[in-house]
């Protein structure tokens, strides 16, 4: 093979999604504590997967901090909750200025098998609801996982 030597160079950006799990749009309340303050704080998820959540929380927490997160959600005709030991893997401060909250990426650390089953049921219900209740004329044809590039989402 002949080396390129600068010919045929292309400019652009390639987005490689390294996630192991599909993300689902999911806005549910969370309670969390870092074990230091002693009090419980609240937040709101933006999306979730089997590996973790993206959440908005009002307090600033450092990356690497272990959190005890409780998610409460509707499953069928009843409320379900799950305890999710988590760690902060990234934080965006810019959201504090606009929404009064910081945006975080939280990775779950070893979910209980029963909680993982409940979470999978929740994701299955979300897929069925999108399939059943999104009108064809709405232009929203996306079901299941989000697209690789969030800018492509309608």
PEPEFEN-V31429 format. One record per residue. N is the residue number from 1. RES is the residue in one letter. PHI is phi as a letter, one per 30 degrees, with the letter a starting at -180 (none if undefined). PSI is psi as a letter, one per 20 degrees, with the letter a starting at -180 (none if undefined). Layout:
# PEPEFEN-V31429
N | RES | PHI | PSI
N | RES | PHI | PSI
This chain:
# PEPEFEN-V31429
1 | X | none | p
2 | X | d | p
3 | X | d | q
4 | X | d | h
5 | X | h | k
6 | X | j | i
7 | X | d | q
8 | X | h | k
9 | X | d | p
10 | X | c | p
11 | X | c | q
12 | X | l | a
13 | X | b | p
14 | X | c | p
15 | X | c | o
16 | X | c | o
17 | X | d | o
18 | X | c | j
19 | X | d | q
20 | X | d | h
21 | X | b | q
22 | X | d | q
23 | X | c | q
24 | X | b | p
25 | X | d | p
26 | X | a | o
27 | X | c | o
28 | X | b | q
29 | X | d | q
30 | X | b | q
31 | X | c | q
32 | X | b | q
33 | X | b | q
34 | X | c | j
35 | X | i | i
36 | X | c | g
37 | X | d | h
38 | X | j | h
39 | X | c | r
40 | X | c | p
41 | X | c | r
42 | X | b | r
43 | X | a | a
44 | X | b | p
45 | X | d | q
46 | X | c | g
47 | X | a | r
48 | X | b | q
49 | X | b | r
50 | X | d | i
51 | X | c | i
52 | X | l | a
53 | X | b | q
54 | X | c | p
55 | X | b | q
56 | X | c | p
57 | X | b | q
58 | X | d | h
59 | X | c | q
60 | X | d | p
61 | X | b | p
62 | X | d | q
63 | X | d | p
64 | X | j | i
65 | X | d | p
66 | X | d | p
67 | X | b | q
68 | X | c | o
69 | X | c | p
70 | X | c | p
71 | X | c | p
72 | X | b | p
73 | X | a | r
74 | X | d | p
75 | X | b | o
76 | X | i | c
77 | X | c | j
78 | X | b | r
79 | X | c | q
80 | X | b | q
81 | X | b | q
82 | X | b | q
83 | X | c | p
84 | X | b | n
85 | X | d | p
86 | X | b | r
87 | X | b | q
88 | X | d | o
89 | X | c | h
90 | X | a | r
91 | X | b | q
92 | X | c | o
93 | X | d | h
94 | X | e | h
95 | X | d | h
96 | X | e | h
97 | X | d | h
98 | X | c | g
99 | X | c | i
100 | X | i | j
101 | X | b | q
102 | X | c | q
103 | X | c | p
104 | X | b | q
105 | X | c | p
106 | X | c | p
107 | X | c | p
108 | X | d | q
109 | X | c | n
110 | X | i | m
111 | X | d | q
112 | X | d | p
113 | X | e | h
114 | X | d | h
115 | X | d | h
116 | X | d | h
117 | X | d | g
118 | X | d | g
119 | X | d | g
120 | X | d | h
121 | X | d | g
122 | X | e | g
123 | X | d | h
124 | X | d | g
125 | X | d | h
126 | X | d | g
127 | X | d | g
128 | X | d | g
129 | X | d | g
130 | X | d | h
131 | X | d | h
132 | X | d | h
133 | X | c | i
134 | X | d | o
135 | X | d | q
136 | X | d | h
137 | X | d | i
138 | X | d | i
139 | X | i | i
140 | X | c | n
141 | X | c | i
142 | X | d | p
143 | X | b | q
144 | X | i | b
145 | X | d | q
146 | X | d | q
147 | X | d | r
148 | X | d | h
149 | X | c | o
150 | X | d | h
151 | X | d | i
152 | X | d | i
153 | X | d | p
154 | X | d | none
